[in-house]
Amino acid sequence: MALSMNGINVTGKVSMKKAPGGFDPVTFWTGQTGGFWDFTDSASLFADAALTTPATLNAAGGVLGVADLTGNGTKLTQVSGYTNAFTMRSGYCESYIGGLSTASVPSMSAYTAIILVRPSSVTSTQALMDTDYGFSNRISQNIIFDASSKMQTVIFGFTPFVNTMASPTLVASTDYYASVAVGNSGADLRVGGTTYTAGSGTVGGVAVPIAVGAAYAGTNTRPMINPFTGRIYCAAWINKKCTPTEIADIGAYMNTLAGTSATV
């Protein structure tokens, strides 16, 4: 059962959180694949992959499942290879050795990945959102921090395949809204309200999981990219290339859920 209250849909339960006008994840994701995950709401956070046991506040690594607000049932669960995921705090989750991933989503010719975070460090390479399934089914490392205090996206099959924001450098303990909207004609990396466009090629045509907060194929001992460190508020993925207006609408929605004011 999925009920919607004030614009928020939660599979198997009702959330009373107030949503901003003009955007509803259930409506927006109709006919699409992917999901929208709210790490700020304890009603969406679980201590098990089956989403049957509510997560406990401040239990280290105790968030192993997150419900999908779109009605698609695309839940996030523990990334293979990691023993922990996130810690539930009041109003956000905190990274704790690894991340969460979906089951494989269908092959795609376009998609958009979106996240709202507050990093505790910006001087190491960290995975925010990933669809890089090992060394064969490679699509992209959607949104990552690189070691130069900037965000970038890596789209395998594109030329060039790395798109790094030009400026400014980012700082720790600051809320950032970031997205990458990808189609065969290019990848639009948007950070702090500025869009950096680069590359063209063929978006990967295989089914892969979406990872949030870690590289999907990483492990505790040999991560392909370091897991994210800091606060995570919201994340979303959809199999279409969103317009700048749609990305701004989703950002405003995420800010309202999280009580943040990150530039969208």
C-alpha positions, 0 to 999 in steps of 0.5 A: 500500500502506498498513501500520499499525504501533503505531496509525499508518498511512502510505501506502506505508511503515511508521512505527514511532512509538509511538501512545497507547492508545485512539486510531487515526487509521485507525479513527477516519477509517473512512467519513469524509473528510479526513486527519491529518498529522504534521509531527513525523515525517520519514517523512511529509515530502516535498520534492515533491507526489508524495511520492516524495522525502524532505524534507531536514532544515533545507532552507528551504521544502523540505517540499512534501508531507505524507502522510496517516496515516488511509489516505484518501490525503488528502495535503497539497501546496504551496498555489497561489500560494506558492513555499515551504511548511515547513522540516523541523526535528528533531521539528517543521516551521517555517513558511516563506512559505506552507502546504500544501493538499489536493485538494478535499474533498466538500461538507459539512454538518459538520466538525472542524478540529484543529491543534497549533502553537507560534506565533512571533508572536500579534499579526498575523492568521495562517491556521492552517487554511482552507477559504476558496476565494476569493470564491465557494466560501466555507466558513470560515477554520477556525482563525486568529490575529487581531491581538489575540493570540487565536484565532478562526474565521470561518464564512461563512453563520453569524450571527454569522460570527466567533467569537473566544475571549473570554480569555485572550490568547495568548503566543508560543513556547507550544504550543497545541492548537486545534480548531473543531467545526462543524455548522449549530447552531453552531461550537465553537472550543476553545483550551487546553481551553476551548470558545467556542460561537457562531453558527448557519447553514448550513455551506458546501455546496461542495467546497473544498481544506483549507489548513494554514498559509496561506489557500488562495487567498492569494499571496506578494504578496497574501495573503488572510490572512498565513501562519502563523509558528512551529512546526507539529506536527500537523493534522487535518480530518474531515467530522463534528462531533466530540464534546469527548471525541473532540477531547480524544482526538485532542489527547492523540494529537497531544501524544504524537506531538509530545512536547508537553504542550499543554492539550487 
